[in-house]
């Protein structure tokens, strides 16, 4: 099933401090987090509801991940995302959001990959000289998952 955001998403969902904090707090689905990144990497939503590398997708991404990389569910795309963040932007989570990391009891691969996704989104804005507004549209926020390893219903 394609989310409402994805269906409308030739234009990427607008970023804001409130949205990125919701991602860090695990209040959005893993798919929604990916849908924040895919169009910004040049992936395009096709008729079957799958995101595929498009003409604007960089060659390295297109070759390694021709269809929607699962940044939260799978390690290789998360590693590629981490490596694609310029060194000058590696600390934006801390600098812009004051995020000091998760506590030991909150430390799960899904959550650390969410932090990577948010840092990448902040770096994406920084590279374009775009500001991060405090507020903006939010999806319907979810409760934190009962099992942080498994995530929300429907997460991979």
DRENDO-870151 format. One record per residue: residue number from 1; x, y, z of N, C-alpha, C in turn; residue in one letter. Coordinates in nm, 3 decimals. Atoms other than C-alpha are relative to their C-alpha. Last residue first. Layout:
N
<NUM,<X,Y,Z>,<X,Y,Z>,<X,Y,Z>,'A'>
...
END
This chain:
156
<156,<-0.070,0.121,0.045>,<0.997,-0.468,0.755>,<0.086,-0.058,0.111>,'X'>
<155,<-0.142,-0.024,0.023>,<0.759,-0.225,0.926>,<0.066,-0.132,-0.041>,'X'>
<154,<-0.028,-0.027,0.141>,<0.391,-0.313,0.874>,<0.146,0.032,-0.029>,'X'>
<153,<0.066,0.094,0.090>,<0.296,-0.286,1.241>,<0.025,0.041,-0.146>,'X'>
<152,<0.144,-0.021,0.011>,<0.555,-0.058,1.403>,<-0.062,-0.109,-0.087>,'X'>
<151,<0.051,-0.125,0.055>,<0.904,-0.167,1.500>,<-0.151,0.002,-0.001>,'X'>
<150,<0.092,0.030,0.110>,<1.024,-0.527,1.543>,<-0.055,0.125,-0.065>,'X'>
<149,<-0.075,0.078,0.098>,<1.329,-0.437,1.753>,<-0.087,-0.026,-0.122>,'X'>
<148,<-0.082,-0.087,0.085>,<1.148,-0.155,1.934>,<0.087,-0.075,-0.102>,'X'>
<147,<-0.124,0.072,0.020>,<0.881,-0.398,2.057>,<0.088,0.082,-0.094>,'X'>
<146,<-0.017,0.079,-0.123>,<0.592,-0.199,2.202>,<0.130,-0.079,-0.006>,'X'>
<145,<0.034,0.142,0.007>,<0.637,0.046,1.915>,<0.025,-0.072,0.133>,'X'>
<144,<-0.124,0.075,0.015>,<0.636,0.415,2.003>,<-0.034,-0.148,0.000>,'X'>
<143,<-0.061,0.028,-0.130>,<0.287,0.545,1.951>,<0.132,-0.069,-0.026>,'X'>
<142,<0.027,0.131,-0.058>,<0.226,0.668,1.599>,<0.053,-0.005,0.142>,'X'>
<141,<-0.107,0.058,-0.081>,<0.212,1.023,1.470>,<-0.048,-0.129,0.065>,'X'>
<140,<0.063,0.047,-0.122>,<-0.031,1.100,1.188>,<0.109,-0.071,0.081>,'X'>
<139,<0.090,0.112,0.029>,<0.201,1.271,0.945>,<-0.074,-0.034,0.130>,'X'>
<138,<-0.042,0.127,-0.060>,<0.333,1.613,1.041>,<-0.094,-0.110,-0.048>,'X'>
<137,<0.095,0.110,-0.001>,<0.313,1.938,0.847>,<0.062,-0.124,0.063>,'X'>
<136,<0.047,0.029,0.135>,<0.549,2.212,0.953>,<-0.098,-0.114,0.008>,'X'>
<135,<0.124,0.074,0.016>,<0.727,2.345,1.256>,<-0.034,-0.020,-0.145>,'X'>
<134,<0.037,0.065,-0.126>,<1.073,2.459,1.365>,<-0.123,-0.088,-0.017>,'X'>
<133,<0.105,-0.068,-0.077>,<1.188,2.530,1.010>,<-0.032,-0.077,0.128>,'X'>
<132,<0.087,0.101,-0.060>,<1.523,2.381,0.904>,<-0.106,0.074,0.080>,'X'>
<131,<0.018,-0.001,-0.145>,<1.693,2.630,0.672>,<-0.087,-0.119,0.044>,'X'>
<130,<0.140,-0.015,-0.039>,<1.810,2.548,0.319>,<-0.013,-0.003,0.152>,'X'>
<129,<0.015,-0.129,-0.065>,<2.172,2.612,0.218>,<-0.144,0.028,0.043>,'X'>
<128,<0.078,-0.089,0.087>,<2.154,2.324,-0.026>,<-0.019,0.138,0.060>,'X'>
<127,<-0.068,-0.007,0.129>,<2.430,2.123,0.140>,<-0.070,0.094,-0.097>,'X'>
<126,<-0.120,-0.083,-0.015>,<2.279,2.206,0.479>,<0.073,0.017,-0.133>,'X'>
<125,<0.040,-0.141,-0.011>,<1.938,2.068,0.382>,<0.122,0.092,0.002>,'X'>
<124,<0.061,-0.033,0.129>,<2.088,1.737,0.266>,<-0.044,0.147,-0.001>,'X'>
<123,<-0.112,-0.028,0.091>,<2.306,1.729,0.577>,<-0.052,0.039,-0.138>,'X'>
<122,<-0.057,-0.129,-0.041>,<1.995,1.759,0.795>,<0.116,0.039,-0.092>,'X'>
<121,<0.096,-0.102,0.041>,<1.830,1.477,0.597>,<0.050,0.140,0.038>,'X'>
<120,<-0.011,-0.015,0.145>,<2.143,1.262,0.636>,<-0.094,0.110,-0.049>,'X'>
<119,<-0.124,-0.072,0.025>,<2.146,1.326,1.012>,<0.019,0.022,-0.150>,'X'>
<118,<0.022,-0.140,-0.036>,<1.780,1.227,1.030>,<0.126,0.081,-0.026>,'X'>
<117,<0.091,-0.059,0.099>,<1.846,0.905,0.840>,<-0.022,0.147,0.028>,'X'>
<116,<-0.076,-0.019,0.125>,<2.148,0.822,1.058>,<-0.086,0.068,-0.105>,'X'>
<115,<-0.089,-0.113,-0.027>,<1.939,0.878,1.371>,<0.085,0.029,-0.123>,'X'>
<114,<0.084,-0.120,0.006>,<1.673,0.649,1.224>,<0.086,0.125,0.026>,'X'>
<113,<0.016,-0.029,0.143>,<1.945,0.389,1.161>,<-0.092,0.120,-0.020>,'X'>
<112,<-0.125,-0.064,0.044>,<2.038,0.412,1.530>,<-0.007,0.032,-0.150>,'X'>
<111,<-0.007,-0.138,-0.050>,<1.673,0.351,1.614>,<0.130,0.068,-0.042>,'X'>
<110,<0.101,-0.084,0.064>,<1.628,0.046,1.395>,<0.015,0.146,0.043>,'X'>
<109,<-0.039,-0.038,0.137>,<1.961,-0.100,1.513>,<-0.101,0.090,-0.070>,'X'>
<108,<0.038,0.108,0.090>,<1.849,-0.082,1.878>,<0.040,0.042,-0.141>,'X'>
<107,<-0.095,0.022,0.109>,<1.991,0.134,2.157>,<-0.034,-0.127,-0.079>,'X'>
<106,<0.068,-0.038,0.124>,<1.700,0.250,2.370>,<0.080,-0.036,-0.124>,'X'>
<105,<0.125,0.073,0.011>,<1.811,0.077,2.692>,<-0.077,0.029,-0.128>,'X'>
<104,<-0.030,0.142,0.021>,<2.168,0.207,2.645>,<-0.129,-0.081,-0.020>,'X'>
<103,<-0.056,0.063,-0.119>,<2.041,0.563,2.611>,<0.023,-0.148,-0.031>,'X'>
<102,<0.095,0.080,-0.076>,<1.995,0.707,2.263>,<0.069,-0.054,0.125>,'X'>
<101,<0.000,0.144,0.022>,<2.210,0.982,2.125>,<-0.106,-0.068,0.085>,'X'>
<100,<-0.120,0.056,-0.059>,<2.298,1.334,2.235>,<0.009,-0.151,-0.020>,'X'>
<99,<0.017,0.144,-0.023>,<2.049,1.503,2.006>,<0.131,-0.059,0.048>,'X'>
<98,<-0.041,0.026,-0.137>,<2.073,1.881,2.046>,<-0.011,-0.148,0.036>,'X'>
<97,<0.112,0.054,-0.077>,<1.870,1.914,1.726>,<0.036,-0.025,0.146>,'X'>
<96,<0.128,-0.064,0.034>,<2.096,2.143,1.523>,<-0.117,-0.049,0.086>,'X'>
<95,<-0.006,-0.146,0.012>,<2.444,2.074,1.664>,<-0.136,0.064,-0.022>,'X'>
<94,<-0.035,-0.060,-0.130>,<2.394,1.719,1.791>,<-0.011,0.152,-0.008>,'X'>
<93,<0.100,0.047,-0.097>,<2.216,1.588,1.484>,<0.021,0.068,0.135>,'X'>
<92,<0.119,-0.085,0.006>,<2.437,1.807,1.266>,<-0.111,-0.043,0.095>,'X'>
<91,<0.046,-0.035,-0.136>,<2.756,1.633,1.382>,<-0.128,0.083,0.001>,'X'>
<90,<0.019,0.119,-0.083>,<2.845,1.445,1.059>,<-0.059,0.031,0.138>,'X'>
<89,<0.139,0.008,-0.046>,<2.788,1.750,0.838>,<-0.027,-0.116,0.096>,'X'>
<88,<0.039,-0.128,-0.059>,<3.147,1.862,0.771>,<-0.140,-0.005,0.060>,'X'>
<87,<-0.061,-0.012,-0.133>,<3.242,1.497,0.714>,<-0.043,0.128,0.072>,'X'>
<86,<-0.131,-0.067,0.000>,<3.003,1.477,0.421>,<0.050,0.019,0.143>,'X'>
<85,<0.006,-0.126,-0.073>,<2.719,1.228,0.467>,<0.140,0.060,0.005>,'X'>
<84,<0.028,-0.110,0.094>,<2.731,0.963,0.193>,<-0.012,0.137,0.069>,'X'>
<83,<-0.122,-0.036,0.075>,<2.907,0.713,0.418>,<-0.023,0.116,-0.095>,'X'>
<82,<-0.098,-0.058,-0.093>,<2.613,0.710,0.659>,<0.123,0.049,-0.076>,'X'>
<81,<0.051,-0.132,-0.036>,<2.367,0.651,0.374>,<0.097,0.072,0.093>,'X'>
<80,<-0.022,-0.087,0.116>,<2.578,0.365,0.237>,<-0.048,0.142,0.030>,'X'>
<79,<-0.144,-0.027,0.007>,<2.587,0.209,0.585>,<0.030,0.094,-0.116>,'X'>
<78,<-0.029,-0.094,-0.109>,<2.210,0.242,0.616>,<0.148,0.037,0.002>,'X'>
<77,<0.040,-0.135,0.040>,<2.165,0.084,0.271>,<0.029,0.104,0.109>,'X'>
<76,<-0.079,-0.058,0.110>,<2.384,-0.213,0.376>,<-0.048,0.138,-0.047>,'X'>
<75,<-0.127,-0.064,-0.033>,<2.218,-0.260,0.721>,<0.073,0.060,-0.121>,'X'>
<74,<-0.117,0.072,0.050>,<1.860,-0.332,0.626>,<0.129,0.079,0.024>,'X'>
<73,<0.010,0.145,-0.015>,<1.530,-0.244,0.796>,<0.129,-0.075,-0.035>,'X'>
<72,<0.020,0.035,-0.140>,<1.589,0.128,0.852>,<0.007,-0.151,0.020>,'X'>
<71,<-0.099,-0.060,-0.088>,<1.742,0.238,0.522>,<-0.014,-0.041,0.146>,'X'>
<70,<0.067,0.003,-0.130>,<1.540,-0.001,0.305>,<0.099,0.048,0.108>,'X'>
<69,<-0.082,0.054,-0.108>,<1.677,0.096,-0.035>,<-0.073,0.013,0.134>,'X'>
<68,<0.007,-0.059,-0.133>,<1.395,0.154,-0.285>,<0.087,-0.067,0.108>,'X'>
<67,<0.133,-0.027,-0.056>,<1.487,-0.005,-0.617>,<0.017,0.040,0.146>,'X'>
<66,<0.087,-0.044,0.109>,<1.807,0.016,-0.823>,<-0.145,0.021,0.045>,'X'>
<65,<0.138,0.014,-0.047>,<2.017,0.005,-0.502>,<-0.096,0.048,-0.110>,'X'>
<64,<0.004,0.083,-0.120>,<2.389,-0.044,-0.574>,<-0.144,-0.031,0.045>,'X'>
<63,<-0.062,0.131,0.023>,<2.387,0.077,-0.933>,<-0.016,-0.092,0.121>,'X'>
<62,<0.075,0.071,0.105>,<2.136,0.361,-0.891>,<0.056,-0.141,-0.020>,'X'>
<61,<0.127,0.047,-0.057>,<2.291,0.471,-0.562>,<-0.075,-0.085,-0.100>,'X'>
<60,<-0.033,0.098,-0.104>,<2.641,0.488,-0.711>,<-0.126,-0.057,0.064>,'X'>
<59,<-0.040,0.129,0.058>,<2.512,0.654,-1.028>,<0.028,-0.105,0.106>,'X'>
<58,<-0.144,0.013,0.025>,<2.333,0.933,-0.844>,<0.036,-0.140,-0.047>,'X'>
<57,<-0.067,0.081,-0.101>,<1.954,0.934,-0.877>,<0.147,-0.012,-0.037>,'X'>
<56,<-0.067,-0.089,-0.095>,<1.828,1.224,-1.092>,<0.074,-0.076,0.110>,'X'>
<55,<-0.111,-0.070,0.064>,<1.751,0.993,-1.386>,<0.077,0.091,0.095>,'X'>
<54,<0.038,-0.079,0.116>,<1.540,0.771,-1.161>,<0.120,0.069,-0.059>,'X'>
<53,<-0.099,-0.102,0.034>,<1.615,0.490,-0.918>,<-0.044,0.070,-0.128>,'X'>
<52,<-0.112,0.047,0.083>,<1.294,0.308,-0.837>,<0.095,0.115,-0.027>,'X'>
<51,<-0.089,-0.110,0.037>,<1.034,0.359,-0.564>,<0.119,-0.059,-0.075>,'X'>
<50,<-0.141,0.019,-0.033>,<0.767,0.092,-0.561>,<0.079,0.123,-0.043>,'X'>
<49,<-0.021,-0.040,-0.139>,<0.394,0.164,-0.552>,<0.142,-0.021,0.048>,'X'>
<48,<0.024,0.116,-0.088>,<0.320,-0.037,-0.867>,<0.023,0.034,0.147>,'X'>
<47,<0.141,0.037,-0.008>,<0.275,0.277,-1.077>,<-0.030,-0.116,0.093>,'X'>
<46,<0.059,0.051,0.124>,<0.626,0.403,-1.008>,<-0.142,-0.048,0.026>,'X'>
<45,<0.107,0.094,-0.029>,<0.747,0.635,-0.734>,<-0.061,-0.047,-0.131>,'X'>
<44,<0.133,-0.038,0.048>,<1.073,0.798,-0.830>,<-0.099,-0.110,0.031>,'X'>
<43,<0.086,0.115,0.028>,<1.412,0.787,-0.660>,<-0.139,0.050,-0.037>,'X'>
<42,<0.036,0.011,0.141>,<1.622,1.101,-0.698>,<-0.081,-0.123,-0.034>,'X'>
<41,<-0.109,0.069,0.070>,<1.806,1.087,-0.365>,<-0.030,-0.018,-0.148>,'X'>
<40,<-0.114,-0.091,-0.010>,<1.571,1.349,-0.218>,<0.125,-0.061,-0.061>,'X'>
<39,<0.011,-0.101,0.106>,<1.280,1.139,-0.348>,<0.117,0.099,0.003>,'X'>
<38,<-0.001,0.046,0.139>,<1.404,0.839,-0.149>,<-0.014,0.111,-0.103>,'X'>
<37,<-0.133,0.003,0.063>,<1.490,1.018,0.176>,<-0.007,-0.033,-0.148>,'X'>
<36,<-0.060,-0.133,-0.014>,<1.159,1.126,0.333>,<0.131,0.008,-0.080>,'X'>
<35,<0.066,-0.089,0.096>,<0.993,0.814,0.193>,<0.046,0.145,0.014>,'X'>
<34,<-0.060,0.022,0.132>,<1.250,0.607,0.384>,<-0.060,0.094,-0.105>,'X'>
<33,<-0.137,-0.053,-0.009>,<1.136,0.762,0.712>,<0.068,-0.016,-0.136>,'X'>
<32,<0.010,-0.145,0.010>,<0.773,0.696,0.612>,<0.139,0.064,0.006>,'X'>
<31,<0.023,-0.034,0.141>,<0.861,0.332,0.546>,<-0.009,0.152,-0.016>,'X'>
<30,<-0.129,0.007,0.068>,<1.009,0.299,0.896>,<-0.015,0.039,-0.147>,'X'>
<29,<-0.037,0.132,0.051>,<0.679,0.414,1.040>,<0.138,0.008,-0.066>,'X'>
<28,<0.040,0.017,0.140>,<0.665,0.736,1.238>,<0.042,-0.140,-0.043>,'X'>
<27,<0.144,-0.028,0.007>,<0.674,0.802,1.616>,<-0.052,-0.005,-0.143>,'X'>
<26,<0.064,0.121,0.050>,<1.016,0.644,1.671>,<-0.152,0.013,-0.004>,'X'>
<25,<0.080,0.056,-0.110>,<1.134,0.938,1.888>,<-0.075,-0.126,-0.042>,'X'>
<24,<-0.093,0.046,-0.104>,<1.406,1.015,1.632>,<-0.073,-0.069,0.115>,'X'>
<23,<-0.072,0.115,0.056>,<1.143,1.032,1.356>,<0.094,-0.057,0.105>,'X'>
<22,<0.095,0.111,-0.001>,<0.923,1.258,1.572>,<0.066,-0.127,-0.057>,'X'>
<21,<0.005,0.047,-0.139>,<1.226,1.484,1.633>,<-0.098,-0.116,0.014>,'X'>
<20,<-0.122,0.078,-0.023>,<1.276,1.504,1.256>,<0.006,-0.050,0.144>,'X'>
<19,<0.006,0.126,0.073>,<0.913,1.609,1.208>,<0.123,-0.087,0.030>,'X'>
<18,<0.101,0.085,-0.063>,<0.919,1.874,1.481>,<-0.007,-0.137,-0.068>,'X'>
<17,<-0.056,0.049,-0.127>,<1.248,2.020,1.350>,<-0.099,-0.097,0.065>,'X'>
<16,<0.003,-0.097,-0.109>,<1.093,2.048,1.006>,<0.064,-0.063,0.123>,'X'>
<15,<-0.071,0.029,-0.125>,<1.115,1.874,0.670>,<-0.019,0.113,0.100>,'X'>
<14,<-0.081,-0.108,-0.056>,<0.860,1.902,0.392>,<0.060,-0.037,0.136>,'X'>
<13,<0.068,-0.047,-0.120>,<0.749,1.572,0.233>,<0.088,0.108,0.065>,'X'>
<12,<-0.026,0.069,-0.126>,<0.930,1.542,-0.100>,<-0.076,0.064,0.117>,'X'>
<11,<-0.063,-0.096,-0.090>,<0.757,1.687,-0.408>,<0.023,-0.073,0.133>,'X'>
<10,<-0.103,-0.045,0.092>,<0.680,1.424,-0.670>,<0.081,0.102,0.080>,'X'>
<9,<-0.138,-0.038,-0.019>,<0.529,1.283,-0.364>,<0.085,0.012,-0.123>,'X'>
<8,<-0.007,-0.140,0.042>,<0.153,1.292,-0.367>,<0.143,0.044,-0.024>,'X'>
<7,<0.084,-0.018,0.118>,<0.121,0.915,-0.361>,<0.008,0.142,-0.053>,'X'>
<6,<-0.070,0.051,0.118>,<0.416,0.890,-0.126>,<-0.081,0.025,-0.126>,'X'>
<5,<-0.116,-0.086,0.028>,<0.259,1.118,0.133>,<0.070,-0.046,-0.127>,'X'>
<4,<0.050,-0.123,0.061>,<-0.075,0.938,0.111>,<0.116,0.092,-0.036>,'X'>
<3,<0.051,-0.100,-0.094>,<0.105,0.612,0.181>,<-0.048,0.123,-0.076>,'X'>
<2,<-0.076,-0.124,0.011>,<0.130,0.347,-0.088>,<-0.059,0.102,0.095>,'X'>
<1,<0.084,-0.118,0.000>,<0.000,0.000,0.000>,<0.088,0.124,0.000>,'X'>
END
